[in-house]
Amino acid sequence: MRQADDSPGSTDAPAGGRHACVGVLRWIAPALGAALPFVALATLLVPLWPRVVRPRLPRRAEPAPATTALGPLPSARPAPGSAGAAGTEGTAPRSVFP
């Protein structure tokens, strides 16, 4: 009587790969099926948000101007030697270093 050969054959590797692939799909399919209703709802609601809900939200208040306890902040004076300074037209700027 002849014994059955239990050594791996040429079709065992593809069969093992197919079993692994089917096992992965058995985990992925229920996860996608559970997420599908939420994805469908989001694809319907996201385009409607700017048209329906956003106009009903209250507008943001305008930012207050920058002031101190003593009043508004002072503006800067023109730098000496610049074209806007009074009485300095045509003079060269002085060097700070001796």
C-alpha positions, 0 to 999 in steps of 0.5 A, a space after each residue: 500500500 502506498 502512503 499519501 505524500 504530505 510535502 508541499 506542491 506547486 498549488 499550495 502557495 497560491 492556495 495559501 495566498 488566496 486564503 490570506 487574501 480572503 481572510 483580510 477581505 473578511 475583516 475589511 468588508 464589514 469595516 467598510 460596510 459600517 462606515 459607508 452610511 456615515 460617508 454617504 451622509 457626510 457627502 450630502 451634508 458638506 456641500 449644504 453647509 455653506 448654503 444652509 447653516 453658515 448664513 444663520 450663524 452670528 457674524 463675528 464682531 469687528 476687532 477693536 482698534 488698538 488703544 491704551 488706557 491713556 488713549 490711542 497709540 501714538 504714530 511714529 515720527 519721521 526718521 532724521 535725514 529722511 525725505 519727510 523730515 522738515 528742514 533736512 532736504 538736500 543734506 546727507 545723513 550723519 554717521 552714528 559712528 565717529 
